[in-house]
Amino acid sequence: MMGFVRRTTRITIGAALLAATALTVGGCGGSGDAGPEIGHLALGAAYDVCVAGETAFVSDDEGIAILDIGDIAHPRRVGAIPERDGLGPIAGFHTSGDTLFTYGELFAIHDVSDPAAPRLLARYHGRYFIGAAATRDGHAYLGYLQGGLEVLDLRDAAGLRTVGFAQSPGRLSDVAVSGAYAYAAGDDAGLEIFDIADPADPRRLGAVAGTDGARDISLAGRLLYLGCRSHGVRILDVSIPEHPVVTGVFDNGGVTCGVQAVGDRLFTVDREQGIEVFDVEDAAHVHRLKGLEQYLPQDLFSDGNHVFLADQGRDFVVLPMGAGEGAGVGDASPH
């Protein structure tokens, strides 16, 4: 997930923590025509988005709006998960089947098999404010804004419990899990690597040099795409998981606060450039395709058929997969 602006500018988490973690408030693009939209729904605000089948989840000022997108051209709101229901500020979320995982002030599990009537199954109050989370094989991996990766056992929803913790030098803003390893985007150290073969004993192995400003991760097979804010994007080969190798570096000239890889395309959410689309078929020679600067994206999700936006100006937006593509305009600028 890429709930970048909302995680750091909307949430009230105490003056000291805000002073340590706040980013510049602002959108991620310019103004202009609505673009090649397929569907749109005004929500009053939109910060994060993810999609599962014919259901979209979008965070707004009240919590999470649940949308029916069976008719992609006419999305409609069918349910909600309010923050006021004891969840506190929600920093982000992701889905797995009929389950929605939310995190922020606490980590929570929701049954969303009936989108109109979501049910809270369990909640866990973490050590600090949770800035990122990933789930797999009955465990959750929580990345804290004050540093550290915690492992929860989810197999007994009636009593979530911590089974392991590994310290890290600073704030973690995204976590991705692959095999026996977890990768975390760390503000201070860059891309951090954890051995999670034994969930009860996670171990931090180190960090990858040259990944300063790490903010968001997208894993696609053996490649890991890392959004590094003003440092652009890094492409890493993780064939040897404990020793990732940087194979591609490019700077789009903006502030990359989110990335998502879909096939041979990489979508970026940029505070200055809006949405950008890159051809990454050859990681050593990345080509920028025409972007969509008219949007102010806070987050982006693609299911391979459509692109879904949480947009500062347009709220929930559905675009065709090829939106923004045109004649190539050359290699992305080398860093």
C-alpha positions, -999 to +999 in steps of 0.1 A: +000+000+000+010+035-006-009+057+018+019+082+018+003+116+025-024+104+048+000+084+070+021+114+079-001+145+076-036+136+085-031+113+115-029+129+149-004+108+168+012+132+193+033+163+187+066+146+193+060+117+168+045+141+142+076+163+145+098+133+138+078+118+110+058+145+091+064+150+054+056+180+033+018+183+029+008+185-007-006+166-037+012+146-063+005+164-095-009+194-113-044+204-125-062+200-157-087+178-175-101+147-159-083+125-184-094+091-199-116+081-169-138+050-170-154+056-136-154+081-108-170+085-073-168+116-051-161+107-015-151+140+000-115+127+005-094+097-006-060+086+007-054+049+001-070+023-023-070-014-029-092-037-049-103-073-044-126-086-072-156-064-076-150-045-043-128-015-037-116-001-004-108+036-001-097+054+030-114+088+036-117+112+065-141+089+084-123+055+079-126+032+050-153+034+024-163+001+007-173+004-029-191-020-053-173-018-086-192-045-104-203-018-128-168-003-133-182+029-149-206+035-120-189+027-086-211+030-056-206+031-019-221+000-001-204-001+033-178+014+056-154+007+084-154+039+106-123+048+125-145+058+154-154+021+160-124+018+183-098+015+155-081+049+159-064+065+129-059+040+101-026+044+082-031+017+056-047-016+047-046-046+024-068-076+015-065-113+013-096-131+000-126-120+022-103-106+048-092-069+052-062-061+074-059-025+087-031-009+106-022+024+122-029+030+158-036-007+160-036-038+138-071-052+130-086-080+110-120-076+094-144-101+076-155-083+044-173-113+028-204-091+029-191-057+019-223-040+032-217-055+067-180-058+075-172-075+108-143-068+131-127-102+140-097-092+161-074-063+170-039-059+184-024-028+201+012-027+190+043-013+206+042+020+187+023+035+157+022+009+129+034+024+096+033-008+075+021-044+075+023-075+054+006-109+060+014-144+049+011-180+061-008-172+094+016-144+104+016-106+102+048-085+099+044-050+114+067-022+106+068+006+132+072+043+126+096+044+155+116+014+142+114-023+144+097-053+128+072-073+149+058-107+140+022-117+151+007-151+151-028-148+134-039-184+136-060-178+166-081-147+157-096-147+192-062-139+207-036-123+184-002-126+200+034-114+193+059-141+186+090-122+175+106-087+172+137-074+154+150-039+160+158-015+131+175+019+132+145+040+122+110+044+108+096+017+085+071+029+059+065-003+039+070-041+043+070-069+017+075-106+023+090-131+000+100-166+010+119-166+042+127-129+040+110-096+047+120-063+030+112-030+047+115+005+034+134+024+060+138+062+061+172+061+077+188+029+064+171+025+030+159-010+020+163-033+051+164-071+050+151-094+077+154-132+079+120-145+090+126-182+084+118-186+121+089-161+129+097-164+166+133-152+159+133-126+131+168-112+124+178-080+107+205-088+082+214-053+071+204-027+045+212-021+008+236+007+001+223+034-023+186+031-014+183+063+006+148+077+011+131+043+007+094+048+009+074+021-010+081-014-023+066-034-051+077-070-056+074-087-090+091-121-092+129-117-088+127-079-091+119-054-063+110-019-072+117+007-046+103+043-045+129+065-029+112+099-028+135+126-042+161+099-050+138+084-077+134+047-082+157+017-076+152-017-093+168-046-074+174-082-083+164-103-052+173-137-068+196-141-038+172-127-012+197-119+015+219-100-010+198-078-033+216-062-062+207-028-076+203-034-114+185-002-124+184+034-111+164+063-125+153+097-114+121+111-128+129+146-114+101+145-089+093+130-055+084+093-059+062+083-030+047+051-044+054+023-069+035-006-084+048-031-110+023-048-133+039-069-160+064-049-179+049-016-166+058+004-135+034+029-122+047+056-099+029+081-076+048+113-077+042+145-056+053+167-085+048+147-117+014+130-109+011+095-122+040+082-144+042+050-163+075+034-172+084+005-195+106-017-173+109-047-197+147-041-196+156-030-161+189-016-174+171+007-199+139+020-184+117+041-207+092+067-195+059+066-212+037+097-212+023+103-177-009+119-163+001+151-146-035+163-142-041+141-112-031+146-076-027+109-066-024+099-030-023+062-038-027+039-068-037+002-073-038-019-105-054-053-109-039-057-144-070-045-162-076-011-146-058+015-126-076+027-095-067+061-079-072+077-046-069+112-058-068+145-039-089+163-065-112+136-079-114+111-049-119+076-064-110+073-101-109+043-125-086+045-155-079+021-183-047+001-179-031+019-209-039+054-195-010+078-200+008+057-225+019+072-258+051+074-278+081+068-257+100+099-247+134+083-242+152+067-213+144+078-179+170+102-166+200+083-150+207+092-114 
